[in-house]
Amino acid sequence: MQTKKLDKELLEKSIMDFRHSIVAELANPYLEHGECIRLIREKSLRHWDIPYSSKNSISQATIKQWLKLYRQYGKEGLRPKRRTDSGNSRAISAMETQALSDLLASQPELTATGAWRKLLQEGKVKTNISSSSLSRLVSAQGLRRNERLKEKSLEQNLKFEFFYPLECVQADCLHGPLIPRPNGKACKAILLAFIDDATRRIVYAEFSASEHSLAFEKGIRHILLAHGRIGRLYVDNGSTFVSLQTERILNTLQIHLVHSKPYKPQGRGKIERFFRTVRDCFLRPLDTKTVKSFDELNLLFRTWLESEYHRNPHNGLGKKTPLEAWVEKAQYIKRFDPFIDIENVFLHECHRRVAKDQTVTVNGQLYEAPCVLTGKKVKLRYDPQRLGLQVEAWFEGKNYGYCRKLRLYENTRVKRSMSKKGAFVEQTKDPVPSVHAGLTAAGLKRNDL
């Protein structure tokens, strides 16, 4: 039963991801209505490898319906509805189908029979399928050998450029010099930079001690609040850009995250060219021995960025400076909706089961949850950018307030008494007095009443 449930979830996620790949760019706020209609028409004329379907085309009405659902409910709105006949057995599972598709896509020279035999030997599949069924499956997935080889031979790198500011933002990391830390040890400085594709302006850049998804989220938040809405983010497949928490945040904000193909940096030419300028014009002339901290390095870098890079003519902009190109097209920037609670959107989420001592662990720190949640699996929401974490506890869609940090010493001062069954019962520091105790304190006796 558990395996069937996982297969069903994988199928739904695969279909949802496919629909998202179709409509994500259509929801770009910088896309004009006429251009959106043109793209929908083009997509309806193309042939698609639709997951778990024998069809290879999508009508305009269907694409418009998916786009409407995506704009109303986000990515989850594209999840297929459960069929009434779900649960029926199939010849092979969805996980086996996915394993076959991945192998054929990565090795297009393999035949379907050879690929299935290889998966059997590796233990990734266990079903013996007939050659006719395998042939029908490969055809339905659009993975016939001649088509795969043709697609591989037609791969090419095309130069592209966007018109509107923030319509497409590229991000990447550059490994810089060694910078001393407060503890006396030196570590490599890593520059995370976001460049606007249309104007070549650097909308966010900062040196830090590590490549972490939190730095990526910090940069996105800064761009949204300081500049405006982002149409799409174009990044590589590094660990900085593949966090599940970041993906959930971007899906909520309806920002299309695009990953370049592995080992093909040509598509990120603009950010790579900027990094070459940073090496030649900033890092090489810099005497790193005089830089004492990351704050000083970032101050020097921002000064160079605003006084030199943004004010120098750029060949790709027709001899305009990035600042001039930005100001010239600033009127097209879509402002961020002020009614969206950006702090709430960027909260991280995790699920924990509250232990019998009312504690949960978040990032290695113990917290005390409300006693009514003991033994229950709750959703915890917190801001990882802040050192003093405030963790919200949610259960069945209801907010139970903040969990407080565990204070072991204070818990030793909680009074406990022995119950009749021998179990310890906690008491408050100021117990409620009984009626008899109140009469005695007032100098009265029970017979005086």
Secondary structure per residue as TSV (DSSP state, phi and psi in degrees):
chain	resnum	aa	ss	phi	psi
A	1	M	-	360.0	-40.5
A	2	Q	H	-65.0	-39.2
A	3	T	H	-64.8	-42.3
A	4	K	H	-63.3	-37.3
A	5	K	H	-66.0	-40.9
A	6	L	H	-65.6	-39.8
A	7	D	H	-62.0	-40.9
A	8	K	H	-66.0	-42.2
A	9	E	H	-65.0	-39.0
A	10	L	H	-64.1	-40.6
A	11	L	H	-63.1	-47.5
A	12	E	H	-63.1	-41.1
A	13	K	H	-66.8	-38.0
A	14	S	H	-63.8	-43.4
A	15	I	H	-67.1	-41.7
A	16	M	H	-62.7	-41.7
A	17	D	H	-65.5	-37.3
A	18	F	H	-65.0	-46.2
A	19	R	H	-62.2	-38.3
A	20	H	H	-63.9	-38.2
A	21	S	H	-65.3	-24.8
A	22	I	H	-79.0	-43.7
A	23	V	H	-103.2	-8.0
A	24	A	T	-60.3	-46.2
A	25	E	G	-71.4	-22.2
A	26	L	G	-72.0	-23.1
A	27	A	G	-86.1	4.3
A	28	N	-	-58.4	121.9
A	29	P	T	-65.3	-16.8
A	30	Y	T	-90.3	1.5
A	31	L	S	-85.0	124.5
A	32	E	-	-71.3	156.9
A	33	H	H	-61.0	-43.8
A	34	G	H	-64.1	-38.7
A	35	E	H	-67.0	-36.3
A	36	C	H	-64.4	-43.4
A	37	I	H	-62.9	-39.1
A	38	R	H	-65.1	-42.3
A	39	L	H	-65.2	-39.2
A	40	I	H	-62.3	-42.1
A	41	R	H	-63.6	-41.7
A	42	E	H	-65.3	-41.7
A	43	K	H	-65.4	-32.9
A	44	S	H	-71.5	-21.1
A	45	L	H	-91.5	-11.1
A	46	R	S	-84.9	162.6
A	47	H	-	-100.1	131.7
A	48	W	-	-119.7	151.4
A	49	D	-	-92.5	86.4
A	50	I	-	-80.0	124.3
A	51	P	T	-60.0	132.2
A	52	Y	T	58.2	36.7
A	53	S	-	-146.2	144.4
A	54	S	S	-84.8	-10.0
A	55	K	-	-78.2	154.4
A	56	N	-	-128.7	14.3
A	57	S	-	-139.9	158.3
A	58	I	-	-130.8	132.1
A	59	S	-	-76.3	159.9
A	60	Q	H	-63.6	-38.0
A	61	A	H	-62.5	-39.5
A	62	T	H	-65.8	-43.3
A	63	I	H	-62.6	-41.7
A	64	K	H	-64.4	-37.2
A	65	Q	H	-66.5	-42.4
A	66	W	H	-61.8	-41.5
A	67	L	H	-63.9	-39.2
A	68	K	H	-64.1	-43.8
A	69	L	H	-64.2	-39.2
A	70	Y	H	-66.3	-40.9
A	71	R	H	-69.2	-29.6
A	72	Q	H	-84.3	-43.6
A	73	Y	H	-120.8	1.6
A	74	G	-	77.8	-162.4
A	75	K	G	-63.7	-35.5
A	76	E	G	-63.8	-23.4
A	77	G	G	-67.5	-14.5
A	78	L	G	-92.0	-2.0
A	79	R	S	-67.4	131.5
A	80	P	-	-65.6	148.0
A	81	K	-	-74.3	149.0
A	82	R	-	-68.6	132.1
A	83	R	-	-78.2	151.9
A	84	T	T	-71.0	-23.3
A	85	D	T	-101.5	21.6
A	86	S	T	-68.2	152.6
A	87	G	T	102.6	-10.9
A	88	N	-	-68.3	142.8
A	89	S	-	-72.7	150.3
A	90	R	-	-123.3	170.2
A	91	A	S	-62.5	-45.1
A	92	I	S	-133.0	157.7
A	93	S	-	-81.0	166.5
A	94	A	H	-66.4	-32.7
A	95	M	H	-67.1	-37.8
A	96	E	H	-68.6	-39.3
A	97	T	H	-61.9	-42.7
A	98	Q	H	-65.4	-40.1
A	99	A	H	-62.4	-40.6
A	100	L	H	-65.9	-43.5
A	101	S	H	-62.6	-42.9
A	102	D	H	-63.5	-41.9
A	103	L	H	-67.1	-43.8
A	104	L	H	-67.4	-33.9
A	105	A	H	-70.5	-36.1
A	106	S	H	-80.1	-27.0
A	107	Q	-	-129.0	78.8
A	108	P	T	-65.4	-17.2
A	109	E	T	-77.0	-14.5
A	110	L	S	-73.5	146.2
A	111	T	-	-83.8	162.3
A	112	A	H	-63.2	-40.7
A	113	T	H	-64.5	-43.8
A	114	G	H	-63.8	-38.6
A	115	A	H	-66.3	-42.2
A	116	W	H	-66.2	-37.4
A	117	R	H	-64.7	-38.9
A	118	K	H	-66.0	-40.9
A	119	L	H	-65.3	-35.5
A	120	L	H	-64.2	-42.2
A	121	Q	H	-65.7	-35.5
A	122	E	H	-81.2	-7.7
A	123	G	T	79.8	12.3
A	124	K	S	-79.8	-22.4
A	125	V	-	-131.3	155.6
A	126	K	-	-129.6	-4.3
A	127	T	-	-89.8	135.0
A	128	N	-	-91.5	113.6
A	129	I	-	-113.1	144.0
A	130	S	-	-72.0	158.7
A	131	S	H	-64.5	-35.3
A	132	S	H	-67.8	-42.8
A	133	S	H	-64.9	-38.4
A	134	L	H	-65.3	-39.4
A	135	S	H	-64.4	-42.6
A	136	R	H	-64.6	-38.4
A	137	L	H	-64.1	-45.1
A	138	V	H	-64.5	-39.6
A	139	S	H	-65.3	-41.5
A	140	A	H	-66.0	-31.7
A	141	Q	H	-81.9	-7.2
A	142	G	T	69.8	34.4
A	143	L	-	-118.6	31.5
A	144	R	-	-62.4	147.1
A	145	R	H	-60.6	-43.2
A	146	N	H	-65.3	-34.2
A	147	E	H	-70.0	-38.0
A	148	R	H	-66.9	-42.3
A	149	L	H	-67.1	-37.0
A	150	K	H	-66.3	-42.2
A	151	E	H	-63.9	-37.5
A	152	K	H	-67.0	-40.0
A	153	S	H	-70.7	-23.0
A	154	L	T	-92.3	1.6
A	155	E	-	-63.5	134.0
A	156	Q	-	-151.1	157.3
A	157	N	-	-103.4	115.0
A	158	L	-	-106.9	135.6
A	159	K	-	-71.4	136.4
A	160	F	-	-135.7	158.5
A	161	E	-	-158.1	138.9
A	162	F	-	-99.7	164.2
A	163	F	S	-101.0	-46.0
A	164	Y	S	-84.8	142.9
A	165	P	T	-61.5	138.3
A	166	L	T	68.0	5.6
A	167	E	S	-64.1	-36.6
A	168	C	S	-143.5	127.8
A	169	V	E	-121.3	126.7
A	170	Q	E	-97.7	143.9
A	171	A	E	-136.4	143.6
A	172	D	E	-163.5	172.4
A	173	C	E	-118.0	145.0
A	174	L	E	-124.3	129.1
A	175	H	E	-85.0	122.5
A	176	G	E	-109.9	-153.2
A	177	P	E	-79.3	173.7
A	178	L	E	-82.3	131.6
A	179	I	E	-125.6	135.4
A	180	P	E	-68.3	145.5
A	181	R	-	-100.7	167.3
A	182	P	T	-58.4	-27.4
A	183	N	T	-80.8	2.8
A	184	G	S	95.9	-17.9
A	185	K	-	-86.3	147.8
A	186	A	E	-98.0	145.7
A	187	C	E	-140.3	160.8
A	188	K	E	-73.4	133.6
A	189	A	E	-85.2	130.1
A	190	I	E	-117.5	123.9
A	191	L	E	-95.7	120.9
A	192	L	E	-101.9	121.6
A	193	A	E	-129.2	143.8
A	194	F	E	-116.7	123.0
A	195	I	E	-117.2	135.4
A	196	D	E	-77.9	126.0
A	197	D	T	-64.5	-38.2
A	198	A	T	-76.4	-34.6
A	199	T	T	-117.2	-8.8
A	200	R	-	65.5	15.2
A	201	R	-	-77.6	141.3
A	202	I	E	-86.6	109.6
A	203	V	E	-87.3	-15.2
A	204	Y	E	-164.9	137.6
A	205	A	E	-159.7	138.1
A	206	E	E	-159.7	139.5
A	207	F	E	-85.5	138.9
A	208	S	E	-145.4	179.5
A	209	A	S	-90.1	-6.2
A	210	S	S	-154.2	161.1
A	211	E	-	-94.2	105.6
A	212	H	-	-136.3	147.7
A	213	S	H	-64.1	-23.8
A	214	L	H	-64.2	-36.1
A	215	A	H	-66.8	-37.0
A	216	F	H	-63.6	-45.2
A	217	E	H	-64.8	-37.0
A	218	K	H	-62.2	-41.4
A	219	G	H	-65.4	-40.7
A	220	I	H	-63.1	-44.8
A	221	R	H	-61.6	-41.3
A	222	H	H	-62.6	-43.2
A	223	I	H	-64.4	-42.9
A	224	L	H	-62.4	-41.7
A	225	L	H	-81.8	-34.1
A	226	A	H	-91.6	-27.7
A	227	H	T	-121.1	-56.9
A	228	G	-	156.9	-167.3
A	229	R	-	-73.8	143.6
A	230	I	-	-99.1	131.8
A	231	G	S	-76.1	-52.8
A	232	R	E	-151.7	153.9
A	233	L	E	-113.5	128.9
A	234	Y	E	-114.8	114.7
A	235	V	E	-137.1	174.2
A	236	D	-	-91.3	-162.6
A	237	N	S	-104.3	23.6
A	238	G	S	-67.6	161.7
A	239	S	G	-62.7	-24.3
A	240	T	G	-63.5	-28.0
A	241	F	G	-112.2	10.2
A	242	V	-	-121.7	20.8
A	243	S	-	-68.6	138.6
A	244	L	H	-66.9	-33.7
A	245	Q	H	-65.4	-42.7
A	246	T	H	-63.9	-41.9
A	247	E	H	-61.5	-40.3
A	248	R	H	-65.0	-41.1
A	249	I	H	-64.1	-44.8
A	250	L	H	-67.0	-35.7
A	251	N	H	-64.9	-37.5
A	252	T	H	-64.3	-40.0
A	253	L	H	-83.4	-4.3
A	254	Q	T	58.3	44.6
A	255	I	-	-102.5	123.3
A	256	H	E	-78.1	117.5
A	257	L	E	-98.6	120.8
A	258	V	E	-116.2	127.9
A	259	H	E	-101.4	134.3
A	260	S	-	-73.3	161.5
A	261	K	-	-67.6	141.6
A	262	P	T	-58.0	140.3
A	263	Y	T	64.1	22.4
A	264	K	-	-129.6	82.1
A	265	P	G	-78.8	-1.6
A	266	Q	G	-61.1	-33.6
A	267	G	G	-69.0	-17.9
A	268	R	G	-105.0	37.9
A	269	G	H	-61.5	-34.7
A	270	K	H	-69.1	-44.5
A	271	I	H	-71.2	-33.1
A	272	E	H	-67.1	-38.2
A	273	R	H	-67.0	-37.6
A	274	F	H	-63.6	-40.9
A	275	F	H	-63.5	-34.7
A	276	R	H	-65.7	-37.7
A	277	T	H	-65.1	-39.6
A	278	V	H	-61.9	-43.8
A	279	R	I	-64.1	-46.0
A	280	D	I	-75.4	-39.2
A	281	C	I	-102.8	-17.6
A	282	F	I	-117.2	-53.1
A	283	L	I	-74.0	-41.1
A	284	R	T	-63.9	-46.6
A	285	P	T	-73.1	-12.2
A	286	L	S	-78.7	131.0
A	287	D	-	-86.8	95.5
A	288	T	G	-65.6	-20.1
A	289	K	G	-68.7	-21.7
A	290	T	G	-89.1	-10.1
A	291	V	-	-84.5	121.0
A	292	K	-	-99.6	-14.6
A	293	S	S	-159.4	169.2
A	294	F	H	-68.9	-33.9
A	295	D	H	-62.7	-41.1
A	296	E	H	-67.3	-40.9
A	297	L	H	-62.6	-43.4
A	298	N	H	-66.4	-35.4
A	299	L	H	-64.4	-44.7
A	300	L	H	-64.1	-39.8
A	301	F	H	-67.2	-43.1
A	302	R	H	-65.5	-35.9
A	303	T	H	-62.9	-46.1
A	304	W	H	-63.8	-40.0
A	305	L	H	-62.7	-46.7
A	306	E	H	-80.7	-31.3
A	307	S	H	-90.1	-24.6
A	308	E	T	-117.9	-61.4
A	309	Y	G	-60.9	-51.4
A	310	H	G	-69.4	-12.6
A	311	R	G	-112.2	6.3
A	312	N	S	-97.8	138.8
A	313	P	-	-60.6	144.4
A	314	H	B	-117.8	129.1
A	315	N	G	-61.5	-36.6
A	316	G	G	-72.5	-9.6
A	317	L	G	-110.4	18.1
A	318	G	T	67.8	41.2
A	319	K	T	68.9	11.1
A	320	K	B	-84.6	155.5
A	321	T	-	-83.6	155.3
A	322	P	H	-56.4	-35.3
A	323	L	H	-67.5	-40.8
A	324	E	H	-64.6	-42.9
A	325	A	H	-64.8	-36.3
A	326	W	H	-66.2	-47.7
A	327	V	H	-64.9	-36.6
A	328	E	H	-63.4	-33.3
A	329	K	H	-111.4	10.9
A	330	A	G	-62.1	-24.3
A	331	Q	G	-65.6	-19.4
A	332	Y	G	-89.1	-4.1
A	333	I	-	-71.0	131.6
A	334	K	-	-85.0	122.7
A	335	R	-	-74.5	149.4
A	336	F	-	-73.0	136.8
A	337	D	-	-63.6	116.5
A	338	P	T	-68.8	-15.0
A	339	F	T	-83.0	-8.6
A	340	I	S	-81.6	127.0
A	341	D	-	-79.8	92.3
A	342	I	H	-63.5	-35.4
A	343	E	H	-63.9	-38.1
A	344	N	H	-71.4	-36.4
A	345	V	H	-64.9	-38.1
A	346	F	T	-86.5	7.4
A	347	L	-	-68.9	139.8
A	348	H	E	-84.2	156.1
A	349	E	E	-128.1	143.7
A	350	C	E	-150.5	160.4
A	351	H	E	-115.4	131.6
A	352	R	E	-137.9	152.4
A	353	R	E	-98.8	127.6
A	354	V	-	-72.1	124.7
A	355	A	-	-71.3	170.8
A	356	K	T	-65.6	-23.0
A	357	D	T	-91.7	17.5
A	358	Q	S	70.0	19.7
A	359	T	E	-105.9	150.5
A	360	V	E	-135.2	156.1
A	361	T	E	-114.4	129.2
A	362	V	E	-131.4	117.6
A	363	N	T	53.0	40.9
A	364	G	T	79.4	2.8
A	365	Q	E	-110.2	134.1
A	366	L	E	-85.1	137.8
A	367	Y	E	-130.4	150.7
A	368	E	E	-98.5	119.1
A	369	A	-	-89.3	162.1
A	370	P	-	-56.7	143.5
A	371	C	G	-63.3	-25.4
A	372	V	G	-69.9	-13.3
A	373	L	G	-97.5	5.2
A	374	T	T	-58.5	127.3
A	375	G	T	84.9	-4.4
A	376	K	-	-99.5	150.8
A	377	K	E	-89.0	116.1
A	378	V	E	-115.8	162.5
A	379	K	E	-102.2	127.5
A	380	L	E	-108.9	133.6
A	381	R	E	-122.9	133.5
A	382	Y	E	-156.2	161.5
A	383	D	-	-100.0	108.4
A	384	P	T	-74.6	-11.1
A	385	Q	T	-75.8	-17.0
A	386	R	S	-103.4	141.6
A	387	L	S	-70.2	-44.8
A	388	G	S	-84.6	90.4
A	389	L	-	-69.0	133.1
A	390	Q	-	-108.8	112.9
A	391	V	E	-104.2	120.1
A	392	E	E	-89.6	138.8
A	393	A	E	-105.8	126.0
A	394	W	E	-123.0	138.8
A	395	F	E	-144.2	122.6
A	396	E	T	53.1	44.1
A	397	G	T	77.8	5.4
A	398	K	E	-112.7	136.0
A	399	N	E	-86.1	121.7
A	400	Y	E	-100.9	17.4
A	401	G	E	86.5	-168.0
A	402	Y	E	-89.4	144.8
A	403	C	E	-88.2	139.9
A	404	R	E	-99.0	151.8
A	405	K	E	-62.2	142.2
A	406	L	-	-69.1	126.4
A	407	R	-	-117.9	96.8
A	408	L	H	-64.5	-40.9
A	409	Y	H	-66.4	-41.8
A	410	E	H	-64.0	-33.3
A	411	N	H	-68.2	-21.8
A	412	T	T	-71.5	-17.7
A	413	R	T	-92.7	-1.1
A	414	V	S	-74.5	125.5
A	415	K	E	-73.2	140.1
A	416	R	E	-130.3	142.4
A	417	S	E	-125.2	158.0
A	418	M	E	-86.6	123.7
A	419	S	-	-80.4	176.9
A	420	K	T	-64.1	-32.1
A	421	K	T	-85.6	1.5
A	422	G	S	93.4	4.7
A	423	A	-	-94.7	144.5
A	424	F	E	-77.0	135.8
A	425	V	E	-120.1	127.3
A	426	E	E	-72.6	143.5
A	427	Q	E	-122.9	153.1
A	428	T	-	-76.7	163.9
A	429	K	S	-67.7	-31.6
A	430	D	S	-120.9	81.8
A	431	P	-	-64.9	152.5
A	432	V	-	-71.8	124.1
A	433	P	-	-69.3	151.5
A	434	S	-	-78.5	169.3
A	435	V	H	-62.6	-42.5
A	436	H	H	-62.6	-41.1
A	437	A	H	-64.6	-35.2
A	438	G	H	-68.1	-39.2
A	439	L	H	-66.2	-40.7
A	440	T	H	-63.8	-40.6
A	441	A	H	-66.1	-27.3
A	442	A	T	-87.2	-1.2
A	443	G	T	80.0	22.9
A	444	L	-	-112.7	160.2
A	445	K	-	-115.4	160.5
A	446	R	G	-61.5	-32.9
A	447	N	G	-72.2	-17.0
A	448	D	G	-73.9	-14.5
A	449	L	-	-77.2	360.0
